[in-house]
Amino acid sequence: MSRPTIIGIVGPSALLLGLTPLSAQAPGGNRASGTTAAATPAAATPAATSIIVQRVPEPPRLDDFLGERPAPGAAVTSDFRQREPGDGVPVSAPTTAYLSYDDANLYVVFVCQDDPAKIRAGLTRREEITVDDGVALYLDTFHDRKRAYLFQANPNGVQLDGIVTEGQDDDYSFDAVWDSDGRLTPNGYVVRIAIPFRSLRFPSTPTQTWGIALVRYIRRTNEEASWPLVTKRLAGFVPQFGTLEGLREISPGRNLQAIPYGAYTGARFLDTEQPAFRQASDRRVGIDVKAVVKDALTLDGTVNPDFSQVESDEPQVTINERFEVFYPEKRPFFIENAGYFQTPVNLFFSRRVSDPGAGLRLTSKAGRWAVGAIGINDRAPEEFVGSGLAREPRAGVGVVRVERGIGRESAIGLFVSDRQLGAAANRVASADARLALSKTWIFTSQLISTHSRDSGDVAASGAGLFAELLRDGRNLDYSATYTDVGSTFDAPLGYVPRIGVREVEQQLEIVKRPDGPVVKIGPTFTTAFTWDRGGALLDRSLKASWEVKLVGETKFQLAYESAFELFKDIPFDIYATKLAFESQWLKWLAWAATWKQGTDVNHKPPSGADPFRANAGEAELLLTFRPSARLRWDHTYLYSRLTALTGARVFTEGIVREKVNYQFSRALSLRVIVDYSTVDRDSTLSRVDPERHWAVDLLLTCLVNPGTAAYVGYRDGYENLAMQGNPPTLYRTGAPTVSVGRQVFVKLSYLFRF
């Protein structure tokens, strides 16, 4: 078996490994003619799959890489290959990465050549860099080819981090303490990344072997290039990483940290249950504590945890939805290592825990084993969505998930959850598997069992089944999913919007990737069928779409859907045509517009009336203006209407959000949000409330790192409500002129690391 080619070290040893010495490079990092990475034929397969990194006596400085001769001692690679839009084609702009480490940190310095006038780089809030050019470092520290850390920075050094897990959505709620700096140069830009070992989890061994990928993004050309080549011809992302070797005698050390916080909130609000304006204030202090044991086992404890949300949920159209709308978790204690508890069917949706008082979480990775466990109490279980249980002062929640890797890219897992509320209880157990059948085919399955007992000691059991077959390739993607959920299935800690059904979904995407301004074109076909447990058809959807993707992240999509829906035992045939545009062609403007026209079912007719089919229309407009590097303005407009076949309006809903952020520095920012929403309806055709709301939200943030921050905020919301009579009752008015919720808050937190 041949050994992978090794990337060499900057300095004389580079000559021994067959690399061009840096002295032969042109100014700015270009190699001399005939030796550039770009000269490699596009069809050639990059050979280098391993980097041997060397320990350096002192940290590299950004200034060391601005001249023609970078400081010696770092491993170097410049063989970046495109994943998009080409596959294996050399990166269009020369890119070189230098890697080194010392006792405390791993260092990566990216030297990226480009036309400075075309580089997209803003001075923005942390993690708001997805429209910018930039670089990224992926680290699979356990080398299990399943889970990796992501550290990304734009040319100004603004950070984004996350966790990438095969078979799951990327988790950008992960926050770590690390250092980055960036600088624009006459030839492009340079970014320096320093990752403290104490911010990572890895095996406790004298010599480390990690998976690694280095990535560069060039937004105006839709380009994503990496070392090593991560091709779309193979399924999976992390399994294609190269290896990072040479890390010796490193450890997170005595990794203890504590984040105490204090928060004050003063509010004036309208009590809608017993109509009156009331005053309230809340002073809260708490602490989150973290300990890393033997480098890989992490124990988190919290007392009176910090669950204040300084970022409001993004608006969604909800008034005519049949099922619960999903809102993502934003609270700090739950979001870290959330992937340890994720299963194909979401059995732990942490927003179900309304007001935790104290909790403990354990996550660990040892060899092929991964373990996550959480125990917490809920001080407000009456707010528990869909529990069906009697009100009690507190509810106890416990969740455990264990996963075992098998083979190169496969895994099996077990999940158990328990919720206890007085004499009532709910328990859920499941087993799941993810099997790599070949280089492009993956099979995922899950078996679920539930058992519930109410306060009257009446018990019920249920079961669920999930299976998915997935093909992931460059020119053809296919997925087939089967879900079977029994009518007595009960998983109140999870997010399972529908029970008592069997569902089959299939999707086929055929893609052609021509050269030139069109980088992707092709159709997608989707079918979905839902039956009840007796075999009666409840829903059917047949959808075909055509997408064209151009450079500049510009997309056009045309779709048509023919559907059937059985609602309240009444059958409906409906259809919809959708047209969507999206573009980031201009560096100062990104936009997306969608229009959907067809028919839909009025799910909320007046009391005593049957649902009926109506003409439907939906529109969405998203704009992001960046007139300067420090200023960003996001505009969101959502519109939905339902019109009876006679022409009478059933309802209209409009939502507008204006969000402006000014970044004084990387740490200090001011954000202003103005929301306005309106719902109008014909009371003879719909029972939705005719509501009008508007609110203003101001937030001054000083974010030094994910644990050390200060927030000062103000929010005021207005609604079309008024009171009359004695005792008072509420009624709707024409305009939203009454303040129904005014709040001022201050929050301070500080990260101590020992």
C-alpha positions in Angstrom: 0.0 0.0 0.0 1.5 3.3 -1.1 2.0 6.0 1.5 0.2 9.4 0.8 2.4 12.2 -0.5 3.5 14.5 2.3 3.2 18.3 2.2 6.6 19.7 3.0 8.1 22.3 5.3 9.0 25.9 4.4 12.7 26.1 4.4 15.6 23.9 3.0 13.8 20.7 3.8 11.3 21.6 1.1 13.8 20.8 -1.6 14.3 17.3 -0.2 10.5 16.7 -0.5 10.3 17.9 -4.1 8.6 21.2 -3.4 9.5 24.5 -5.1 11.5 26.6 -2.6 9.8 29.9 -1.6 12.8 31.8 -3.0 11.6 30.7 -6.5 8.2 32.3 -5.9 7.2 35.6 -7.5 6.2 38.5 -5.2 3.0 38.0 -3.4 3.4 34.2 -3.4 3.1 33.3 -7.1 5.4 30.4 -8.0 7.8 30.8 -10.9 6.5 29.9 -14.3 6.1 26.2 -14.9 5.8 25.4 -11.2 2.4 26.8 -10.3 -0.4 24.6 -8.9 -2.6 26.0 -11.6 -0.4 24.4 -14.2 -1.5 20.9 -13.0 -4.0 19.5 -15.6 -7.6 19.7 -14.4 -8.0 16.0 -14.9 -5.1 15.1 -12.7 -5.9 13.8 -9.3 -4.2 15.7 -6.5 -1.7 13.4 -4.8 -1.1 15.1 -1.5 -3.4 13.9 1.2 -1.3 14.5 4.4 0.4 17.4 6.1 3.2 17.0 8.7 3.1 20.0 10.9 6.1 21.3 12.9 6.3 22.9 16.3 7.5 26.5 16.2 9.3 28.4 19.0 7.0 31.4 18.8 3.6 32.1 17.2 3.6 33.3 13.6 2.6 36.9 13.0 0.4 38.2 10.3 3.1 40.6 9.2 5.5 37.7 8.6 3.4 36.7 5.6 3.0 40.0 3.8 6.3 40.0 2.1 8.0 37.7 -0.4 9.6 35.4 2.2 7.3 34.0 4.9 8.9 33.0 8.2 10.4 29.5 8.0 9.2 26.5 10.0 5.6 26.1 8.7 4.2 23.3 6.6 2.9 24.7 3.3 0.4 23.7 0.7 -1.0 25.5 -2.4 -2.7 22.7 -4.2 -6.2 23.9 -3.7 -8.8 22.3 -6.0 -12.4 23.4 -6.7 -15.4 21.6 -5.3 -17.7 24.2 -6.9 -18.2 25.1 -9.7 -15.5 22.8 -11.2 -14.6 19.4 -9.7 -10.9 19.0 -9.2 -10.0 22.1 -11.3 -7.3 24.2 -9.7 -8.4 27.3 -7.7 -8.8 30.3 -10.0 -6.8 32.6 -7.7 -3.5 31.4 -6.2 -3.9 30.3 -2.6 -1.3 29.1 -0.1 -1.8 27.9 3.5 1.0 27.7 6.2 0.5 25.4 9.2 2.4 25.3 12.5 1.8 24.8 16.2 3.2 25.4 19.6 2.3 24.2 23.1 -1.0 26.1 23.2 -2.3 26.6 19.6 -2.6 25.3 16.1 -1.8 28.1 13.5 -3.0 28.4 9.9 -2.1 31.4 7.8 -3.8 31.8 4.4 -2.2 33.9 1.7 -4.9 34.6 -0.9 -4.2 36.4 -4.1 -7.0 38.4 -5.8 -8.0 41.7 -7.3 -8.5 43.9 -4.2 -11.4 45.8 -5.9 -13.4 42.5 -6.3 -12.8 41.1 -2.8 -16.0 40.9 -0.7 -15.2 41.7 3.0 -17.3 43.4 5.6 -16.7 44.4 9.2 -19.8 42.6 10.5 -21.1 40.9 13.6 -19.7 37.5 14.4 -20.9 34.8 12.1 -22.6 37.2 9.6 -20.0 36.5 6.9 -21.7 34.0 4.6 -21.8 36.5 1.7 -18.1 37.4 2.1 -15.0 35.9 0.6 -13.0 34.0 3.1 -11.2 30.9 4.3 -12.0 28.0 6.5 -10.3 25.3 8.6 -12.0 22.0 9.3 -10.6 19.7 12.0 -11.7 16.1 12.6 -9.8 15.8 15.8 -10.9 12.2 16.6 -10.3 11.2 13.0 -13.6 9.3 13.0 -14.6 10.7 9.6 -18.0 11.7 11.0 -17.7 15.0 12.9 -15.5 18.0 12.5 -15.0 21.5 13.9 -15.4 24.4 11.5 -13.4 27.7 11.9 -14.1 30.3 9.2 -12.9 33.9 8.8 -13.5 36.6 6.2 -10.6 38.9 4.9 -11.1 41.2 7.9 -10.8 38.3 10.4 -14.5 38.2 11.4 -15.3 34.8 12.7 -17.8 32.0 12.1 -17.6 28.6 13.7 -19.7 25.5 13.9 -19.8 21.7 14.0 -20.2 19.6 10.8 -21.6 16.1 11.3 -22.3 13.6 8.6 -26.0 12.9 8.1 -27.0 16.1 10.0 -27.4 19.8 9.2 -24.3 21.9 10.0 -24.5 23.3 13.5 -23.6 27.0 13.6 -24.8 27.5 17.1 -21.5 26.1 18.3 -19.2 28.9 19.7 -15.6 28.5 20.7 -12.9 30.9 21.8 -10.2 31.3 19.1 -8.2 34.1 17.5 -8.3 35.4 13.9 -6.9 38.4 12.1 -7.1 39.5 8.5 -5.7 42.2 6.3 -6.3 43.3 2.7 -3.2 43.7 0.7 -2.4 45.1 -2.8 -2.3 41.5 -4.1 -5.4 40.1 -2.2 -5.6 39.3 1.5 -4.0 37.4 4.3 -5.8 35.7 7.2 -4.2 34.2 10.3 -6.1 31.7 12.4 -5.0 30.5 15.9 -7.0 27.6 17.5 -6.3 27.0 21.2 -6.0 23.3 22.0 -8.1 24.0 25.1 -11.0 24.9 22.8 -10.9 21.5 21.1 -11.7 17.9 22.2 -9.3 15.2 21.1 -7.9 11.8 22.2 -5.5 11.7 25.1 -2.5 10.2 23.2 1.1 11.4 22.9 0.9 11.7 19.1 -2.2 13.0 17.3 -3.5 12.2 13.8 -6.4 14.4 12.8 -8.5 14.8 9.7 -8.2 18.3 8.1 -9.5 20.3 5.2 -8.5 23.9 4.2 -11.1 25.8 2.2 -11.2 29.1 0.3 -14.4 30.8 -0.8 -14.6 33.3 -3.8 -18.3 34.4 -3.8 -18.5 36.3 -7.1 -17.6 33.1 -9.0 -19.5 30.7 -6.8 -16.1 29.1 -6.0 -15.3 26.8 -3.2 -11.8 25.3 -3.4 -10.1 23.0 -0.9 -7.1 21.1 0.1 -7.4 18.2 -0.2 -9.9 17.9 -3.0 -13.3 17.2 -1.6 -15.3 16.0 -4.6 -19.1 15.9 -5.0 -18.6 12.6 -6.9 -18.4 10.9 -3.6 -21.0 10.9 -0.8 -19.9 12.6 2.4 -17.7 15.6 3.3 -15.7 14.8 6.4 -14.7 11.3 5.1 -12.7 13.0 2.3 -10.5 15.0 4.6 -6.7 14.8 4.5 -4.6 13.9 7.6 -2.8 16.3 9.9 0.3 14.6 11.4 3.1 15.7 13.6 1.2 17.0 16.6 3.0 15.7 19.7 2.6 16.2 23.4 -0.3 18.5 23.2 -3.3 18.7 25.6 -6.1 21.0 26.5 -4.5 21.1 29.9 -6.5 21.9 33.0 -9.6 23.0 31.0 -12.0 24.5 33.5 -14.2 27.5 32.7 -17.0 29.4 34.3 -19.3 32.0 32.9 -21.1 33.9 35.6 -23.8 36.4 34.4 -26.1 39.0 35.7 -29.2 40.4 34.0 -31.8 43.0 34.8 -35.1 43.4 33.0 -37.7 46.0 33.6 -41.0 45.8 31.8 -44.5 47.3 31.4 -47.0 45.0 29.6 -50.6 44.4 29.0 -52.1 41.4 30.8 -54.6 40.0 28.3 -56.1 37.4 30.6 -57.1 40.0 33.3 -57.0 43.1 31.1 -54.7 45.7 32.9 -51.3 47.3 32.4 -48.8 45.9 34.8 -45.2 46.6 35.9 -42.6 43.8 36.4 -38.9 43.5 36.9 -36.5 40.6 37.1 -33.0 40.5 38.5 -31.3 37.3 37.7 -27.8 35.9 38.4 -26.5 32.5 37.4 -23.5 30.6 36.3 -22.5 28.0 33.7 -19.5 25.8 34.5 -17.5 23.6 32.2 -14.9 20.9 33.0 -13.0 18.8 30.5 -11.8 15.5 31.9 -9.1 13.5 30.2 -9.2 15.8 27.2 -12.4 14.3 25.7 -15.1 14.1 28.3 -16.9 17.4 28.8 -19.1 18.1 31.9 -21.3 21.2 31.9 -23.3 22.4 34.9 -25.7 25.3 35.2 -27.5 27.0 38.0 -30.3 29.4 37.1 -28.9 29.3 33.5 -28.8 32.2 31.2 -31.7 31.7 28.8 -32.3 35.3 27.9 -32.6 35.7 24.1 -31.0 38.8 22.8 -31.9 37.8 19.2 -35.5 37.5 18.2 -36.9 34.7 15.9 -37.0 35.4 12.2 -40.5 36.1 11.0 -42.6 33.3 9.4 -46.1 33.1 7.9 -48.1 31.0 10.3 -51.8 32.0 10.2 -53.1 29.2 7.8 -50.6 26.5 8.7 -52.0 23.0 9.5 -49.1 21.9 11.7 -46.7 23.4 14.3 -44.1 25.8 12.9 -40.4 25.1 13.8 -38.3 27.7 15.4 -34.6 26.9 16.1 -33.1 26.9 19.6 -31.0 29.9 20.6 -30.3 29.4 24.3 -26.6 28.8 25.2 -26.9 25.8 27.5 -28.7 23.7 24.8 -26.9 24.7 21.6 -23.3 23.5 22.4 -22.8 19.9 21.3 -26.5 19.7 20.3 -25.5 17.2 17.6 -24.8 14.5 20.2 -28.5 14.3 20.8 -29.8 14.5 17.2 -31.5 11.6 15.6 -33.1 11.2 12.1 -36.5 11.8 13.7 -36.1 14.8 16.0 -36.8 13.3 19.5 -35.2 16.1 21.6 -36.4 19.6 20.6 -34.9 21.6 23.5 -37.3 24.5 23.2 -39.9 22.2 24.9 -38.0 23.0 28.1 -39.6 26.3 28.9 -37.8 27.7 32.0 -35.0 25.5 33.3 -33.7 26.0 36.8 -30.6 23.8 37.0 -29.1 21.2 34.8 -26.1 19.0 34.0 -24.8 17.8 30.6 -22.2 15.3 29.8 -20.7 14.8 26.3 -17.8 12.5 25.5 -15.9 11.0 22.5 -13.7 8.1 23.1 -12.5 6.0 20.1 -15.5 5.0 18.1 -17.9 5.8 21.0 -19.8 9.1 21.4 -22.0 9.8 24.4 -24.4 12.6 25.3 -26.5 12.9 28.5 -28.5 15.8 29.9 -30.6 16.2 33.0 -32.6 19.4 33.7 -35.7 20.6 35.5 -38.4 22.8 34.0 -39.9 25.4 36.3 -42.7 26.3 33.9 -44.1 22.9 32.6 -47.6 24.4 32.0 -46.0 26.1 29.0 -44.9 22.7 27.7 -46.3 22.4 24.2 -48.6 19.4 23.6 -47.8 17.7 26.9 -51.4 16.8 27.7 -50.3 16.4 31.3 -51.6 18.0 34.5 -50.0 21.2 35.8 -47.3 20.7 38.4 -44.7 23.0 39.8 -41.8 21.4 38.1 -40.9 18.8 35.5 -37.8 16.6 35.3 -36.2 16.0 32.0 -33.5 13.4 31.1 -32.0 12.5 27.8 -29.2 10.0 26.9 -27.8 9.2 23.4 -25.0 6.7 22.7 -23.4 6.3 19.3 -20.9 3.7 18.0 -18.9 4.1 14.8 -18.6 1.0 12.6 -16.5 0.5 9.5 -15.1 3.6 7.9 -18.2 5.8 7.6 -21.1 4.0 9.3 -22.6 4.3 12.8 -25.3 3.0 15.1 -26.9 4.8 17.9 -29.3 4.5 20.9 -31.5 7.2 22.4 -33.6 7.4 25.6 -35.5 10.3 27.0 -37.7 10.6 30.1 -40.0 13.4 31.3 -41.6 13.2 34.8 -44.3 15.6 35.9 -45.9 14.6 39.1 -47.6 11.2 38.6 -47.4 11.6 34.9 -44.5 10.4 32.8 -43.3 10.0 29.2 -40.5 7.8 28.0 -39.0 7.4 24.5 -36.4 4.9 23.3 -35.0 4.5 19.8 -32.2 2.8 17.8 -30.8 4.3 14.6 -28.2 3.4 12.1 -26.3 5.2 9.3 -24.7 2.8 6.8 -22.4 3.7 3.9 -23.4 1.2 1.3 -20.9 2.5 -1.3 -19.0 5.6 -2.2 -22.3 7.4 -3.2 -25.1 5.4 -1.5 -26.1 5.9 2.2 -28.9 4.1 4.2 -30.3 5.6 7.4 -32.9 4.1 9.6 -34.5 4.5 13.0 -36.9 2.5 15.2 -38.8 4.3 18.0 -40.9 3.2 21.0 -42.9 5.5 23.2 -44.7 5.0 26.5 -46.8 7.6 28.3 -48.7 7.6 31.6 -51.0 10.4 32.6 -51.8 11.6 36.1 -54.7 9.2 36.3 -52.4 6.2 35.7 -53.7 5.6 32.2 -50.9 4.3 30.0 -50.4 4.1 26.3 -47.6 2.9 24.0 -46.7 3.8 20.5 -44.1 3.1 17.8 -42.4 4.8 14.9 -40.2 3.8 12.0 -37.9 5.9 9.7 -35.9 4.8 6.7 -34.0 6.8 4.1 -31.9 5.8 1.0 -29.7 8.6 -0.2 -27.5 8.9 -3.3 -25.2 12.0 -3.3 -23.2 12.7 -6.5 -22.1 15.5 -8.7 -24.6 15.0 -11.5 -27.4 12.9 -9.9 -28.9 13.1 -6.4 -31.6 10.8 -5.2 -33.4 10.2 -1.9 -36.2 8.0 -0.8 -37.7 8.4 2.7 -40.3 6.3 4.5 -41.8 7.4 7.8 -44.4 5.4 9.8 -45.7 6.9 13.1 -48.4 5.2 15.1 -51.6 7.0 16.3 -50.6 6.4 19.9 -47.0 7.7 19.3 -46.2 10.3 22.0 -42.8 12.1 22.1 -43.6 15.5 23.7 -39.9 16.3 24.0 -39.4 16.0 20.3 -40.6 17.8 17.2 -42.9 15.3 15.4 -45.7 17.5 13.9 -47.9 14.6 12.7 -48.8 11.1 14.1 -50.9 8.3 12.9 -49.5 8.4 9.4 -47.3 6.7 6.9 -45.3 8.9 4.5 -43.2 8.1 1.4 -41.1 10.9 -0.2 -38.8 10.7 -3.2 -36.6 13.3 -4.8 -34.5 13.0 -8.0 -32.2 15.8 -9.1 -30.4 15.7 -12.4 -27.6 18.3 -12.8 -25.5 19.4 -15.8 -22.5 21.6 -15.0 -21.4 23.4 -18.2 -18.4 25.7 -18.5 -19.0 29.4 -18.7 -21.4 31.7 -16.9 -23.9 28.9 -16.3 -22.5 26.7 -13.6 -25.4 24.4 -12.9 -28.7 23.6 -14.7 -31.2 20.8 -14.5 -34.6 19.5 -13.2 -35.7 18.2 -9.8 -38.7 15.8 -9.4 -40.3 15.3 -6.0 -43.2 13.0 -5.0 -44.7 12.7 -1.5 -47.6 10.5 -0.3 -49.2 10.4 3.1 -51.7 7.7 4.2 -53.5 7.2 7.5 -53.1 3.9 9.4 -56.0 2.4 7.5 -54.5 3.1 4.1 -56.6 6.1 3.2 -54.8 8.8 1.2 -54.4 12.0 3.2 -51.9 14.0 1.1 -50.2 13.7 -2.2 -47.7 16.1 -3.8 -46.2 15.8 -7.3 -43.7 18.6 -8.0 -41.3 19.4 -10.9 -38.8 22.3 -10.9 -36.1 23.6 -13.2 -33.2 25.5 -11.8 -30.5 27.5 -13.5 -27.5 28.7 -11.4 -25.1 31.4 -12.7 -21.9 32.9 -11.4 -22.3 35.5 -8.7 -24.5 33.2 -6.7 -27.4 33.9 -9.1 -30.2 31.4 -9.3 -33.5 31.1 -11.2 -36.1 28.5 -10.4 -39.5 27.6 -11.9 -41.6 25.0 -10.2 -45.1 23.5 -10.5 -46.8 21.4 -7.9 -50.0 19.4 -8.2 -51.3 18.2 -4.8 -54.2 16.5 -3.0 -55.2 17.2 0.6 -57.8 15.5 2.8 -58.8 18.0 5.5 -61.7 17.5 8.0 -62.7 14.5 5.8 -63.1 16.7 2.8 -60.9 16.0 -0.3 -59.2 18.9 -2.1 -57.2 19.1 -5.3 -54.8 22.0 -5.3 -51.9 23.3 -7.3 -49.2 26.0 -7.2 -46.7 27.6 -9.6 -43.6 29.1 -8.1 -41.1 31.5 -9.5 -37.9 32.4 -7.6 -34.8 34.6 -8.3 -31.8 35.0 -6.1 -28.5 36.9 -6.7 -25.3 38.1 -5.0 -23.9 39.5 -8.2 -23.1 42.9 -6.6 -20.8 43.0 -3.6 -23.0 45.6 -1.9 -26.4 43.9 -2.6 -27.8 40.4 -2.1 -31.4 39.7 -2.9 -34.0 37.0 -3.3 -37.5 37.2 -4.5 -40.2 34.5 -4.7 -43.7 34.5 -6.0 -46.1 31.5 -5.6 -49.6 31.4 -7.2 -52.3 28.7 -7.2 -54.9 27.3 -4.9 -54.9 26.2 -1.2 -57.3 25.1 1.5 -58.8 27.6 4.0 -57.9 25.7 7.2 -59.5 28.2 9.5 -63.1 28.9 8.3 -65.6 30.5 10.6 -67.0 28.3 13.5 -69.6 25.9 12.1 -68.4 26.3 8.5 -66.6 23.7 6.4 -63.1 24.4 5.0 -63.0 25.2 1.3 -60.6 25.6 -1.6 -59.5 29.1 -2.5 -57.1 31.0 -4.7 -53.8 31.5 -2.9 -50.8 33.7 -3.4 -47.5 34.1 -1.5 -44.6 36.5 -2.0 -41.2 36.9 -0.4 -38.6 39.6 -0.9 -35.2 39.6 0.9 -32.7 42.3 0.5 -29.3 42.9 2.1 -27.6 46.2 1.5 -24.0 46.8 2.4 -23.2 50.4 1.4 -20.0 50.2 3.5 -17.9 47.6 5.2 -19.4 48.5 8.6 -23.1 49.0 7.7 -25.6 46.3 6.9 -29.3 46.7 6.2 -31.5 43.6 5.9 -35.1 44.0 4.5 -37.6 41.2 4.8 -41.1 41.3 3.3 -43.5 38.3 3.5 -47.0 38.4 2.0 -49.8 35.8 2.0 -53.4 36.0 0.8 -56.3 33.7 0.3 -59.2 34.6 -2.0 -62.5 32.7 -2.4 -63.3 31.4 -5.8 -66.1 34.0 -6.0 -63.4 36.7 -5.7 -64.1 37.6 -2.0 -61.0 38.1 0.2 -60.6 35.4 2.9 -57.5 36.9 4.5 -54.3 38.8 3.8 -51.2 38.8 5.9 -48.2 41.0 5.5 -44.9 41.0 7.5 -42.1 43.6 7.2 -38.8 43.5 9.1 -36.1 46.2 8.7 -32.9 45.2 10.4 -29.9 47.6 10.5 -26.5 46.8 12.0 -23.6 49.2 12.4 -20.3 47.7 13.4 -18.1 50.2 15.3 -15.4 47.5 15.7 -15.2 43.7 15.6 -16.6 43.6 19.2 -18.9 46.7 19.4 -22.1 46.9 17.3 -25.5 48.6 17.4 -28.5 46.7 15.9 -32.0 48.2 15.3 -35.0 46.1 14.2 -38.4 47.3 13.3 -41.2 44.8 12.7 -44.6 45.4 11.3 -47.3 42.8 10.6 -50.9 43.0 9.7 -53.7 40.4 9.2 -57.0 41.4 7.6 -59.9 39.0 7.0 -63.5 38.6 6.1 -65.2 37.4 9.3 -67.8 35.5 7.2 -65.0 33.5 5.6 -62.2 33.2 8.2 -61.9 33.0 12.0 -58.3 34.4 12.1 -58.0 37.5 14.3 -57.6 40.9 12.4 -54.3 41.9 14.0 -51.9 44.7 13.5 -48.5 44.8 15.3 -45.4 46.8 15.2 -42.3 46.8 17.4 -38.9 48.4 17.7 -35.9 46.5 19.1 -32.6 48.2 19.9 -29.5 46.3 21.0 -26.0 47.6 21.8 -23.6 44.7 22.0 -20.0 44.4 23.1 -19.0 40.8 22.3 -15.3 40.2 23.3 -15.7 36.4 22.8 -18.6 34.0 23.0 -18.5 34.0 26.9 -17.5 37.6 27.6 -20.2 40.1 26.5 -22.3 43.0 27.5 -25.8 43.8 26.1 -28.0 46.8 26.6 -31.4 46.5 24.9 -34.8 48.1 24.6 -38.0 46.8 23.0 -41.4 48.3 22.6 -44.3 46.5 20.9 -47.6 48.0 19.8 -50.9 46.3 18.9 -54.4 47.3 17.8 -56.0 46.6 21.2 -57.9 48.8 23.6 -59.9 48.3 26.9 -63.4 49.3 27.7 -66.0 48.6 30.4 -65.8 47.6 34.1 -64.5 45.0 34.5 -62.4 45.9 31.4 -62.5 43.8 28.3 -60.3 44.0 25.3 -61.4 44.8 21.7 -59.6 45.3 18.4 -59.1 48.8 17.0 -58.0 49.9 13.6 -54.4 51.0 14.3 -51.6 49.5 16.5 -51.3 52.5 18.8 -51.3 50.8 22.3 -48.0 49.7 23.8 -48.5 46.1 24.9 -45.0 45.3 26.0 -42.2 47.6 26.8 -38.9 46.3 28.1 -35.4 47.5 29.0 -32.7 44.9 29.8 -29.0 44.8 30.7 -27.0 41.6 30.6 -23.3 41.1 31.5 -21.3 37.9 31.3 -17.6 37.1 31.7 -15.6 34.0 30.7 -13.1 32.7 33.3 -10.7 30.0 32.0 -8.5 28.1 34.4 
